[in-house]
């Protein structure tokens, strides 16, 4: 008997027992949809992390005093950096494309009736290069403005929205912490940062203006180094570390009192974490797929017993053992494939509707869809074979007599 | 017409079930010739070996000893699948319990043997409808067994048995589950198939009335053929 005929028989049999067929494949449906949903959302999360990290800028080293992300708990606080450190990095380290010192403060920006509490970031024109941050209007600081520490500023889009509404901001003035400030530019919208912060909620001024008018000293909280693509960030990082240790008089055995981190490193670490989580969730879901396969085997075994008489009739009529085997095997595989397809559809619906809730992009991964489908078909073959062989080995006389 | 070879020839056929001390010989050496076109009724009390012999004749079972030639094939030398192919090509089966597939239309039931022959859809439908027409149930082709009476179910079963135009029809108490009126209808149908289609019919029955429709009656007793006699109906054909 040709395979086509067997498929007709299998489809007939599945249609004849719709409820039983559905219950049989439920395990596969849940397994496939769980695996595919997990992996799809996991891939989305990985992509989201990647995108957010790339928002920090590519090939960027962030240098901060202290260890870790904060400024350290007890003990004397490590000193901030000095303008001379910035110049040293710029002139003595090879492969540095731009160095942007940063001093920050916060305050309430006021214009007419509108006021908005925001972050004030003092830096240099290099900052925009390092961050690869484009302006939506206006211009960046001139060297003269930087040198003089003029009260000019470039606004993030969140600040623009809150202070100026629909009005053109460039050229206008507003007050921040009693300092009257002129808007010379506005920044393109960046959205949420890698740590859930609003990157657009910022007022950027020349660093000297911030130091003189807000922080009251010449300390630099943070140095951002943009590394030339032709150079290895690791090498630049090591050279910078050595230089800073010398400049801060840290002797041989002592730990650094500053830290340099590579955004790419964070990106890799975070991506690695989400990938491991994805694999883990996928593996857990795969177990349910296996359980689904055992479910198919159970029902097929029951079905063989239940249909002993039918098998006897088929054998008496002239079916050879391999045809009966093929029929039951095809039936199991058809069921498993049907379960796989329904599972994939469910996974698609679940991923599309869950992705916005979890704030991850929906990325259709053809590979995992195909893999899950073929795996479910394989489960049909593996778990369908045993019952099918049992059916094929029945003695027609006994099978016909079976009640 | 030259004297034809018998379509079925048994020589010293024995069948033993079990081994050693628990062995039981159900058939103890049967010699039998059945000519093509015959209508044979097989009778005998239970345990007489008639069912075992019928299973052997239906190529469902193999003899332990002796020789069984079917259309010249030495069936005792064939394996399971070869016997299945023989059944597929030359034999039709009708059972006491009808043995139709549940939740399957009459036509699909009748088409089943054609599926195993690898006939295409159109041929299956044509041959299936022709067979249903022959048993007078063409109008009932899309009914499932549950929607048919016992007599109708048995007629569907007969249609399934003859759809492949077999040489031999084996019927195991085909009227056992039917009232006398339906039984006569079934016997008339078998008689007609035997006469018009030239199908050799082998039928097991307990009822003398039914056996009387046959041309030849074979009585089994204690694993042996006790006696064979002609009813006289055969000459009429």
Interface residues (C-beta under 8 A of the other chain):
Chain A: X1 X2 X5 X8 X9 X12 X16 X309 X310 X312 X313 X314 X315 X316 X317 X318 X319 X320 X321 X322 X323 X396 X397 X400
Chain B: X55 X58 X60 X61 X80 X81 X84 X85 X86 X87 X88 X89 X91 X93 X95 X99 X100 X101 X103 X104 X108 X112 X113 X115 X116 X117 X118 X160
